[in-house]
Amino acid sequence: MCSSDLRRLAVEAGDGSPGEHLMADDFLTAIDLAIGGDWDRAHQIVQQDESNPIAAWIHAALHRMEGDIGNARYWYRRAGRPECRDTDPLDELRSIREELAG
C-alpha cells in the first residue's frame, strides 16, 4: 500500500472538519510513544478509534510488543493485514510511520 493510500485511510475516519488530519497525526504520535517506550499511552491513543484499519494495525503491533500474540492476531484481522511474524514490532511501527508520514 502506498503512503498516500495509508494517509487517506487514516484521515477517512475524520468528519471532514479542518482538523481531520489530526487522525494521522494521532497515529504518528502513538507510534512515536511506542518506539520511545510508552506503550500505555500509545495503546490509549489507538483504542480511541478501533474501527480505523490503521489504528487496528498499530494496535496489533503494540500487542506484539507486549507479547500478547492472540490479541495481536485479532487486531491484524481487524486491520485486514497479514500477521507480521518475521518483523520486529518496533520495525513494523517504524514502517507504518514512514508510510503515514509520506
Buried (B, 14 or more C-beta within 10 A) or exposed (E): EEEEEBBEBBBEBBEEEEEBEBBBBBBBBBBBBBBEEEBEBBBEBBEEBEEBBBBBBBBBBBBBBEEBEEBBBBBBEBBEBEBBEEBEBBEBBBBBBEBBEE
